[in-house]
Amino acid sequence: MNVNWDHVFEATRSLVTERCLLRPPTMDDVSHIFRMMSDENVTRYLGRFPMASEDEAVQQIQTYLTGFEEQRAVTWIICWRED
């Protein structure tokens, strides 16, 4: 059975709650992702080594975006909502 997931992926591109915005990552998030993923206190719980450069954050964002485009994964950046 071939299922068309287009509507599901489009509907989940971004979500808004009362206080938060869940949105796709962009290249503007590189420094934030690098700061988080280069911290040993964060990555030790994720089973991976800390990032060593912002280039790794760029590659990770590209992986997130490719996963969404290929309808394999939805990855969000969660931030406070700015009205």
Secondary structure as UniProt FT lines:
FT   HELIX           6..11
FT   STRAND          15..16
FT   STRAND          20..23
FT   HELIX           27..29
FT   HELIX           30..37
FT   HELIX           40..43
FT   TURN            44..47
FT   HELIX           54..69
FT   TURN            70..71
FT   STRAND          77..80
//
